[in-house]
Amino acid sequence: MKYEATRLKHGYTNRILTIDLGENSIEATELDPQVRDYFLGGRGLGLYLLHQATKTLTKATDPENPLILANGPLGGIPQFPGTAKAMAISLSPLTGVPGVSNFGGYFGAFLKFAGFDAIQVTGKAGRDVMIVINGFTHEVTIEDMPHMDESFDVERMVDEKFTSAGYDRRTIAFMSTGIGADHTTFGCINSHYFDVTKPTPTGKGVYRTKQAGRTGIGTVMSDKGIRAIVTLAAYPQGENPYGAADWERAKDAGKRLHKVVKEVDPTSLRMSRKGSAGLITFMNKDEYQSLPVNNFQAGSDPRAPQICGAFYEKHLFEHRGMDGCFPGCNLQCNKGGWVTLVSGTHTGNKVWVDGPEYETAAGFGSNLGIWNPEFILEANWHCDNYGIDTISTATIMAFIMECFQRGFLTSAEIDGLELVWGNEAASFEFIHRLARGQGELVQVAGQGMLQLAELVAARYQSKTGVDPRPELSLFAMQTKGLPFSFYRTHRSLSMQGSYAAASDIGAHHAAAWLIKSDLLGAFPTFEEKAWALISYPRVRLGNDNLGLCKLPWVDVFNPESAKNEGDIHINPASQEIYADFFNAMLGTDMTWQEIFAQTDRDINLQRVMNVMRYGRDTSGFDWIPDRAIGPTDDALYLTEAVYNDGEVARILSLTAEEVAALETTKKRDELMAYRKQELRKLIEVYYTERGWNTSGVPYLDTLHELGLWEYMTVQAQGSIMALQD
């Protein structure tokens, strides 16, 4: 398909690319201005497109389930730090509800530069194909391509194809996945771009990858037969290249945030040296106990410094070159390094690894009882190459290891694999088998935590006559079917509420990463904890709508924020800078609170789509496993006995001596009952603040007041009306 070039206006192209692989049709459609202005872009626009394309009974594997990649109006603008983000949206094969995952790199920006605010792909090709969006020739094509199991083979093919045709690597950005997405429900999508600055063993320049990892959207991509989506584009030129309402003001906002990052990061978190893996040190502190160890059984370990950001900084990260995942971001937190592989078909090869981020370092490190940073780097590389989510993979592996620990599994039941704490060789082998779907238990593990727990339970019950499901449910770490990301939440009620209810995609931290602020005392009262579940998702998910990275806001504390009244942890001084950037680009005059309050629209739309699937059971899915709440057995209670006894003394109004006289089981039962009661109360208050009923269903008044009702399908309106109190 040929299409006409368009100039950006207020950061928008005002056009969507729609592709039906089944019909082999391609169309460039105008973005409805009302839809654009209401949902803004990115996550919000993607959820709206998904809502319009699907029905209550639509499944992730149905042809009509769209794969949507969407940028936002503030994305792709190098004059402001952290504008790399775009969103992948589809029904999740893991959960059945809308799956959303943000990703960095150049793809979202290049999609915009090529002429589109979003791409929506439906149908199935029935063969392996590559979609090419050429912003130079203004043409979109669907091309057959040979089947390739590995994402980095796709990378080499794309590079050879387009560089041989005369395109500079710096004008190429693309999405890919691999064989792991074929055999699991948690396939990821790699976002590739060329970093001309990074030294290599043979010169300079390497392709780097960021991931749309969560919710299995890579599996949707694979199911449609798409192995790659390529954009070729050049940066807009001219006096006001991105169509800002006030370009000078927009650039000034960028300069101000650049200054904050430049001055603050080197003396605080040092993201430019440690990346997000530096967070391990904070979570591992004795007073926080928030680093998951051995499937969240413990919250700290003296070996954690072996896998912390400081170790990577000194020994493994390559600091030369540019470590931003888009030009103009001086936070430079996209760290990586070289590792020589010791497993798989590429054994002996020295490869570049982007990462590990905190989640991957904690998941393949402390949560598996493995303290080898090079193991973590290699596991990271294999998952990227196979196209599988590192978080889901590591959480499922930890569940299996605990099943070994507690006698629910034997090596014979996993084809001789001894997947126990700290076993690096077995862990590598499991990843390789998982990607290829080798072995019955491994194949079921690829379907997700719920299916795996059911298989383990059925096998154990057939052997012993004992039903282990109640015990397995305590430590099968998932919510709504999505495996947990890596924060142990025993000491953060706010984060428990985040995992349980504020994250409608399941157990992920993107919507409401509250644990650090909570541990630092930002929300001392119950009411403040409940309000944080409203206020922080507005900002975090609002950034997903706009095309912005959260890290320059959340991980670089602006000293001016300390002068504000109220919650300084939301970094209000930097929020003012973001508001200036937004208003300058879009020609509005809004406070940062008003800007991000608009996120309530897509938060409620996602809740509506969850309700369409869950019905009257919606609130039942807003919960977390006991392991995320507190000690699930007496032995675990005793590992933190001093803290836990103090909590029991406070709860029961007893002296330390009176608590010491109680049996451990009694103390643990009291502690767990109290924490569950507090979490239920928090969720109820959250529902009330959101304008939802006790079943977690939005009230009609809420939807009308937001103006959302008119954007909902007739079927959705009927579903919500039928579930009003």
N, C-alpha and C positions, 0 to 999 in steps of 0.2 A: 504494500500500500504506500502510495506517495501522499505526503501531507504538506501543508504550507507552514513556513516558519512563522513564529509569533514572538512578539516582544513581551518581556515580563512586566507585569503591572502589580505593584504592591507585593512582590514576591511570588505571584501566581502566574501560571501559564493560561489558566482558565480552560483547561482541556484535559480530558481523560482518554487514555488508550484502552480500548476494549477488544479482547481477542477471544474467539470461540474456537478452540482447537478441534472440536468435533465437526464443526461446519467449515473449518479452515477459513474463517472470516476475520477481518481486521477492520476496526473503525476508530476514527478519532472523533469523540463527541464533546460538545461544549459542556463545561461544568456549570450547572445551574447556579447563578449568583446567590440565590437565597440559601441553597445548600452550602455553598462555599462559606458564606458569612456566618452561618449558624454553627457549622461543625469545624470550621477553621482549616483543617487539613490533617495530615498524618493519621494518627489513631482514630480521631473522631470521624473524619471523612471515610476512612476504611471501614469502620463499624457500620456507618450508614449504608455504604455500598453493599456490605455483607448482609445487612438486615433486609434490604430490598431484594436481594438475589435468592434468599433462602426462606424456607418455611419451617414449621415446627418439627416435621419429620425428616427434614434434610439431614443426611449424614455427611461426615467429612469426606467419604470416598465417592459421593454422588457427583456426577458430572457438573451439576449446577452449582456445587459449592465452589465459590471463586477463590483463587489465589490473588491477593491484592497487595501491591507494594505502593506505598504512598509517602510523599514528602510533605513538608509544611512550608508556609510562606516565609519563615525566617531561616529555613535550611539552605545550605549551600552558599552562604555569604561569608567570604573569608575575612571581611573586616570586623567580624565579631567572633570571639572564642566559642568553640563548641557547636558549630552549626552543621555537623556531619550526619545527624540522626535522621533516619527514615523508619518506616514501620512496615512489618509484614503482618497481614491479617487474613484469617480464614477460620472456618470451623475446625476445632482441634480434634485430631484423631485420638488423642489421649483422653479428653474430657467430654467431647461432644458439644460443648458450648463454645462461644467465640474464643479463638486463640489469638493472642496479640504478642508480638515480639519486636523490640526495637533493635536496630543495628546501625553500626557506623560505617565508615569508609566513604567512597565517592559516589556510590550508585545513586542514592537519593538525589544528590545534587546534579549528577549528569542526566538523570531522567528529566529533571526540571529543565536543564540547559538544552536538552534535546527537544523539549516542547510539551511535557506532560506533567500534571500534578499527581497522577496516579496511573498505574496499570492494573487492569482487572482481567484475569484469565479464567475462562470457564471451559468446560468440555474436557475430553481426553484425546490425546493425539494417537494413541495406539502404537506408538513407536517413539524412539528417542529423538527429540527435537531441540533446537536452539532458536530462541527468539532474539532477533537483532533489531535494535532501535538506533538508526543512524542519524544523528543530529547534523551531520555534514551534508548528506544527500537528501535528508528529510524523507526517509523511507523506512518502513517496518516490514520485516520478512520473517517467515517461519521456515527454518531450514532443517533438513534431516541431518543427523550426525551419528557417528558410530557409538555403540554402547561403551561406556567407560565406567568402571567400578569406583574409581577414585577421583575425588574432587581435584586433586593436584594434577592428575592427568588431563582433566578438563581444562585446568588453568594453562597447561602447556599447549594444548590444542588451540585454545582461544588466542593465546599470544602468537603462535606461529601463523594462524590464519590471518590475523589483522595486521600484524607487523609486516608480513610479506606483501600485504596489499598496500603498504605505505603509511599506515597509521602509527603515530607516536604512542608508545606505551602509556604516556601520561594522559592520553585522551580516551583510554579504554577503562571501563569499569563494568564488572559483571557479577552475577549471582550464580552459584552452582551448588550442587549437592552430590552425594555419592551412594554407594551400595548400602550403607547403614540405614539410609532413609527408605530403601526398598524393604528392609527386613524388620524395621521397628516402627512404632507409632510416635517416636520422638526424634524424627529426623530434623536436622538443622539445615539452614541455608548459609553458605559462605558468601560474604561480600568481599570481592577481590579488587585491589587497586595497586598500582605500581608506585613504589617508593624509590625515587631516583637517588635519594641521599644515603641509603643504608649500605655500609660496606659489606661485601661478601668475600668468601675465600678466593674468588677469582676476579674481583673488581669492585663494582659498585652498582647497586640497584637490585631490588627484590620485590616480588609481588607479596603483598601483605593481605591478611584476611581479618575481618570482623564477622560476627555471627548473629543471625536471627535464630537463636537457639531454642527458646522455650516454646512449648505447646505443640510441637510436632509439625510445624508448617512446612519443613523440608519434606516430610512424608507426603503432604498434599502435592507439593511440586513434583516429586518423584512419581506419584500415582497418575499425574496428568501426562507423564512422559517427558517432562521438561528437565533437561540436564543443565541448561545454562540460559540466562537472560542477559544479553550484552547491550550496553549503551556506549555509543561513541559520541563525544561532545566536546565543545570548546567552551571556555568561560565567557560569559557575556562581556561585551566591551562597551565603552562610551562613558559619558559624564555621569549617568545614573543607570548603571547596567542592570540593576535588579528592580527598577521601577519603584523606588521608594517615594513616599509622599514628601519626605524631607531627608535627602541623602546625607547632607552634612551632619544633621542631628544623629542619624543612624551610625555614621562613622565615628562620631564623638562618643556615643555610647560604647562602641567597641573598644576605643582607646582607653576609656575609663576602666572597663573590666579587664583589659589586657594589663593595665597598671596594677590592679589588685592582685591578679594571678602572679605577675612577675615579682611583686614585693612580698607576698604572703607565703606562697607554696614552698620556697626554699627554706623557710624557717618554721614550717608547720608539718604538714603531712608528707611533703617532698614527693608528691605524685610523679613529678617529672623524672625522678630517680628510681622510685620503688614501684610505681604503678599502684593499682588497687590492692595488690598483695600485701602492701604495708598495713592493711587493716587487720591482718592476722594478729599482730602484736597487741592491738587494742582489745580484740575479742577474747584473747587468751588470758587477760589479766585475772588474777585470783578473785578480785572483788566483783568481776562481771560474769565469769564462767559461761561465756557465750560462744566460744569456738567449739563446734561439734567434734567430738572425738568418739570413734567406734560407734557410729550410728547414733550420735547425739546422746550417748550414755553419760559422757563426761563433758565438761565445758572448758577444760584447760589441760595442758600437758607441758612438762618441762622441756620436751623435745621440740616444741613449736618454733623456737628460733631457727631451727634447721630449715624451715620452709617459709620463713617470714620474708617480707619485702626487703629488709636490710641484707639478708643473705643473697637474694637474687641480685640486688643492686651491686654488691661487691664481687660476686663470683660468676654470674650467668647472663645478666642483661647486657646487651650491646648498646652503649649510650651514644655512640657516634651516629650522626645523621639526624633526621627529623622524626620525632616520635608522636606527632599529632596524627589523628586519623582523618584530618582534613586540613588543608592549608589555613593558616591564620590562628590556629589554636595553640597558644603558648603554654598550656598546661602540660602538653607533651607526655601524657600518661600511658600511651599505647606502647608498652614495653615488650621486649622480646629478646630471644637469644638463640644460639646454635646448640644443638645436641646431637650426639651420635646414637643412632637407634640400636637397641639391643634385642628387639623382637620383631616378628612379622617378616613379610617378604622383602622389606627394605633394610634388613639388619646390616649394620656396618655403614650405612649412609649417614652423612652429616647433613642435617636439615635445619631450616629456619623455623622457629616456632613463635607465633604471636601470642604472648601471654607468658605465664598464666595470670588471669585475673584472680581476684580474691576467691570467687566462687569455685573455680577449678582447682586452685591451690588447696583450699579447705576440703573440697569434695574428694579429690584423689590423694590428699595428704592425710590430715588429721582424722577425717571421718572414716578412712579405711585403715587407720593405724599404720600408715606408711609415712616415713619421715625423710624420704629421699627426694630432693628437689628435681633431680634429673629424671626420675620416674614420672613426676608430675608433668614436666615438660613433654616427655615422650607420649604419655597418655593423652595430653592435650592435642598433640600433633595427629595421633591416630584418629581421635574422634573427629577432628576437623576434616581429615582426609576421607574418612568414611561417611561424613555428613550426619553425625549423631550428636545430640546435646550432651555436653559434658556433665551438666548438673543432674539430669535425669539418669544418665548412665551411672554416675558415682553413687547416687542415692540408692538405686536398685542394687548395686553391688554391695553396699553396706548392709542392706536388708538381708541379702543372702549370707553374708559373713556372720551376722547375728543369728541367723537360722542355724548355721553350723555351730556357733558358740552354745546355743541352747538345745542342740540335739534334734532339731526339726529337719535337718538335711544331712546327708552323708555325701562323700565324694562320689560314691557309686551312682548316686542319683543325678549327678551333673557330669556324667561320662568321665569320671576319674579326676575331675578338677577339684583341688583342695583350696577352695576360695575362703581363706581364713584371714584374720587380721594380720596385716603386714606382709602377706605373701605377694611379692611383686610379680614373679613369673606367672603365677596363676591369674593375677589381675590382668596382665597383658593378654594372656591367652583368652580370658573371658571376653575382653573387648574385641579381639579378632573374631571369635566365634559369634558374638552378638551381631557384629556388622554383617556377617554372612549367613546368619540364621542357622547355625550348626548345633544340633541337639535339641531335644524336646523342651527341656527346662529353659534353655537359652532362648529358644524361639518364643516361648511364653513370656519370658522376661522382656523381650522386645515389644510385647503388646502393652506392657505397663505394670505398675505396682499392684493394682487390684487383681489383675489376672494371675500374676505371679503368686501373690499371697494365697489365692484360691487353690492353685495347683499344689503348692506346698502343703496346705491344709488337707486337701483331699488325699494326697499320698501318705501323709503322716497318720491320718485317721484310718486309712485302709490297713496300715501296718499295726497300729496299736489299739484301735477302737476308741481313741481319745480325740475329741474335736479341739484342735488348737486355735481355731479362729479367734476366740476372744483374746488370747494372748498375743497372737500375731498382729491383731489390729492395734495393739498398744505401740508397736514400734515399726509398723509399715508406714513410713513417713510420706504421707500424701494428703492433699486436700482436693476434693473434686476430681481425683484421679491424677493430678499433677504432682510429681515428686518434689519434695521440699528443696528449696535453696538453703544455704548453709549458715543459718543463725540459730543457735540454741536459745530458746526464748523463755527459759524458766524464770529469769529475773526481769523480764520485760512484758508486762501485761499488754502494753500498747502494741508490741510486735505480735503477740498472740492474736490480738484482735485483727491486726493487719492480715496475717496469714488466713485467719478463719473467715473473715467477712469483707474486709475492705479490698481484697484482691479477688475480683470476680473470675480471673482466669485460673485460679487455684493457688497452690502454696508457693508464691513467688513474692519477691520483695520490691518489685518495680513500683507498684502503686503507692505503698506506704512503708518506706524504709525508715522506721521509727526507732529501731533498737538503740542506735548510738545516742541519739538525743535523749531517749528515755533513761538510759543508764547514766547519763550525765546530769539527770535531774530536771530535764526540761518540762516534764509533765508531772508535777508532784501530786496533784489531786486527781481523783477519778474523773471529774468533769473535764479537766484539761487533757487527760488521756483520750477521752471520747472525742473531744473537739479535734485533736490531732489526726484522728482517723478521717476527718472531713477536710481539714485545711491542707495537710501535706499531700494527699492524692490530687487535690486541685492543682497544685504546683507541679508535682512530678508528672502526672499524666497530661497536664497542660503543656509541658515542654515536649512531650511526645506528639502532641497535635501541631506544634509550631516548627518542629524539626530541630530542636535544641538538645544538646547533651546536658545532663543534670550535674555533672561533676564540677564544672567551674562555679556552679552555685552551691552545691551541697558540701563539697570537700575543700573549698577555699573560703574561709571565714573572713568576711570584710570587716576590718577593725571598726568601721563606722557603725556597724550593726550593734556593737556593745553599748552605744549611746541611746539606743531605742528602748522604749518601755515595752513590756509584754514579752513575747517569745522571741528571744534573740537568735535561737537556734535555727529558725527559718530564714535567717540571714537577710533581714529586710533591706539593708542598705544595697546589697547586690540586686535584690528584687526590683528596687527602684531603677537600677540600670537596665534590667531586662524590660521593664515597662517603657523606658525611654526608647529602646530599640524597637519594641513592638509598635508604639505609637508613631515613631518616625517612619517605619515601613508601611504601615497600614493607614496612616492618616487619621488616627483616632486620638482621643484624649481621655485615657482611662488610667486609674490607679492599678498597681499590680494585683491588688485584691480583686478588683473588678475583672481584670483580664482573666485571671485564673479561676474565678467563680464560674466562668463560661464552661469549664470542664465538667460541671455537674450535668450538662446535657448528655455528653457521651457516656459518663459514668452511669447515668440512669438508663440510657439506651442499652448498654451492655447488660445491666441488671434485667431489663425487660426481656432480652434474648435468653438469659439464664432461666428466667421464670417460664418462658415458653417451653423450655426443655424439662425443667424440674417440677413445674406446677406447684401443687400444695406442699410438696416436699422441699421447696426452695431453702427454707431456713435450716433444714436438716443437713444440707451440704455446707453450711457456714460453720464448720467445726474443724478441729485439728486433733491428731492423735494424742493420747495421754502423755507420750514421751516428750511432746513439745510443751507440756504444761508443768510436769514435775517428775519426780522419781517414780518409776513404774515397778520397782520392787524394793525390798528392804535393804538389799546390799547397795543399791544406788543411793538410797536415802542416807546411808551411813557414810558414803564417800564425801558428802557435804553436811555432815551431822551438825556442826556448830551453827552454820547458817540456817539449816532447816529447823533445828531446835529453837533457834531464836524466833523464827516465823511462827512456829506452833505456840510458843509462849505468848506472842503478841495476839494471835488469833483466839486463843482460849483464855487469855488474861491469867496466865499461870506464872509462877516463879521458875527460874532455871532449875531449881532443885525438884520442883513438882514435875516438870517436863522430863527430867532425867529419869524419874521413877516410872514413866510410862513405857509400855512395850513399843518397840520400833514400828510394828504394823499399825498400832493404834495411832501413833504420831503421823505416820505416812498417810493413813486414811483421812485424818483430819486435815492435813495439809492439802491433799489432792481435792478433797471435797470443797474446801474454801476457795482454792484457785479456780476450780471449775465454776463455782457460783459467781465469782468475780468476773470471769470471762463471759458467762451468759448475760450478766447484768450489763457489761460493757457493750456486747452485741445488741442488746435491747435498746440501750441509749443511742447507739450508732444508728439503728433503724429509725428511731424517733427523729434524730437530727437530720437524717436523709429525707424524711417524709415518706417512710415506708411503713407498712403495717407489721404486726408481730410475726408474720410469716415471711418477712423480707420482701414483700411485694410493694412496689411504688403505689401510693394513693393516686387516684385520678387527678385530684387537685394539684399534686406535685407535678405531674406530667403536663398539665395544662398551664400551670404557672411558669414552668420552664419553656413553654412553647414547643415541647417535644411531641405532643400528641399528634400534630398534623404531619410529622415526619415518620410516623409509625404505620406499618401495614395494617390493613383491616383485620387480618388474622391476629396480629399482636394486640390490637385494641380489644378484640373479643376475649383473648386470653386474660388480659389484665382485668377487664371488667368482671369476668367470671370469678376472680379471686379476691375481690374486695371484701373487707370485713363486713 
